[in-house]
Amino acid sequence: MPDLEKRIKDLETENEKMRFDIHALQVAIVTISTVINDGIVKVPELMPNAVEDSLKFNPEFNHDEDYFNELKAQTIRLLGKK
């Protein structure tokens, strides 16, 4: 039983680290996108519009279309679509 409790504790610690890493990546993506969209090329929403226009569902990948659409929408939001 102590081994199981230790494993659960280790998994919880790893989960929290991964959550933090994901949050940091989200902040980095938003920051980079803002700099590129507004600072370098001076075209608002350039990156999210490029993703929205070019990313198409491919049934050969291991995800269904609902998952793909949710992933695409989240990516577009992270890139600065208002």
C-alpha positions in Angstrom: 0.0 0.0 0.0 2.8 2.5 0.8 4.1 2.0 -2.8 0.7 2.8 -4.2 0.4 5.9 -2.1 3.9 7.0 -3.2 3.1 6.4 -6.8 -0.1 8.4 -6.5 1.8 11.3 -4.9 4.4 11.2 -7.6 1.7 11.3 -10.3 0.0 14.2 -8.6 3.3 16.1 -8.5 4.1 15.3 -12.1 0.5 16.4 -13.1 1.0 19.7 -11.3 4.3 20.3 -13.1 2.8 19.5 -16.5 -0.1 21.9 -15.8 2.4 24.7 -14.9 4.4 23.9 -18.0 1.3 24.1 -20.2 0.3 27.4 -18.6 3.8 28.8 -19.3 3.6 27.6 -22.9 0.2 29.3 -23.3 1.7 32.6 -22.0 4.7 32.3 -24.3 2.5 31.6 -27.4 0.3 34.6 -26.7 3.3 36.8 -26.1 5.1 35.7 -29.3 1.9 36.0 -31.3 1.3 39.5 -30.0 4.8 40.6 -30.9 4.5 39.1 -34.4 1.0 40.2 -35.2 1.2 43.8 -33.8 4.9 44.6 -33.5 6.7 43.1 -36.4 4.3 42.8 -39.3 1.7 45.3 -38.1 -1.1 43.0 -39.3 -3.6 42.4 -36.5 -4.6 38.7 -36.1 -2.2 37.6 -38.9 -1.2 34.3 -37.2 -4.7 33.2 -36.1 -6.1 34.0 -39.5 -3.3 32.0 -41.2 -4.1 29.0 -39.0 -7.8 29.4 -39.4 -7.5 29.6 -43.2 -4.9 26.8 -43.7 -5.5 24.1 -41.0 -7.9 21.5 -42.4 -9.2 18.3 -40.8 -7.5 15.2 -42.0 -9.3 12.0 -41.2 -6.0 10.0 -41.5 -4.9 11.4 -38.1 -5.9 9.6 -34.9 -8.4 12.3 -33.8 -12.0 12.8 -34.6 -13.3 15.9 -36.2 -14.8 17.3 -32.9 -11.3 17.0 -31.2 -9.7 18.7 -34.3 -12.2 21.6 -34.3 -11.7 22.2 -30.6 -7.9 22.1 -31.0 -8.0 24.5 -33.9 -10.3 26.9 -32.0 -8.0 26.9 -29.0 -4.9 27.4 -31.1 -6.6 30.3 -32.9 -7.5 31.9 -29.5 -3.9 31.4 -28.2 -2.6 33.2 -31.3 -4.7 36.3 -30.6 -8.0 36.0 -32.4 -10.4 38.4 -30.9 
